[in-house]
Amino acid sequence: MSPYQCAHCKETLSFIEQARSPYCEKPICQRAKVQLYVAENKQRLTAQVIAELEKFIKHTPTRKLPSRLRKELKKTSPLIALLPANTNQLTELGQKRKLEFLRHVSMIYKDVKTHNPSANRVYSEQLEPPLPKNEAQLLGNACATCMGYCCRLGQTHAFVDYPTLKNLLASKPAEFSEKDLLDLYSDYFPKQSYQNSCVFQGNKGCTLPRDVRSITCNNFLCDEVKKYRHEVLQTDSELTFAVAVDKKTIVFTSVYSHENFIRVKEKKA
């Protein structure tokens, strides 16, 4: 009888199967394997985060910290926010990508004017109510830590769709033309944006003001930020030590409240 068993279902494994993995190939066992990896990785990262936080508190001169933030760090255990990290590189925003976005907007503008909502993909139809100011600032600080991981999906459409442009044009005078619209967006193109990401993702985040961004961008919270928001709502504390992680590596860290934001670890050039 084989001495080897699947770590989840306890089914007998051969020596070769055990050498390959302590889990058998059943889907339920493979899911258990992934769940264990995620849990262990989170535990390891949390320990690493706490170590980085302790080092930050110990070695950061008090004069470099806003007084209120310094006091909070001394008396309050901060929330820990584990976030994804944007690891793309900044590059010059080329004319080709700009034109692709402007063509996209031009097509949707014509659809709005001809009341043709089904000609292009709709990403989100309804704008969610704004969050309370302090909560919005905390979540914004979390997003600033990760440097826009979700923005990579914006490509050359920036999630601008029919409902977005319909809402935007409704706020403009009747004589606001297609050229006015294209000029409006063109004014916000950054000199540099992240490779393989949204054309408006610059080195300090989205270059579009919130009232010009897509409904999707204004609504969206990634799963990690949703979890962090839940923790914020469950506690009286808002002091946060946030880390952005790429696989097993901590890439960025920050410490903040709704009033102050300090980067602890920056992206290397």
PESUL-V496766 format. One record per helix or strand of 2 or more residues. SS is the DSSP state (alpha for helix, beta for strand). FROM is the first residue (numbers start at 0). TO is the last residue. If there is no record, write none. Layout:
{{SS:FROM:TO} {SS:FROM:TO}}
This chain:
{{beta:3:4} {beta:11:12} {alpha:14:19} {alpha:26:58} {alpha:61:63} {alpha:66:74} {beta:78:83} {beta:89:91} {alpha:94:112} {alpha:132:145} {alpha:149:153} {alpha:161:169} {alpha:177:185} {beta:191:193} {beta:200:201} {beta:204:205} {alpha:214:218} {alpha:222:233} {beta:239:245} {beta:248:255} {beta:260:264}}
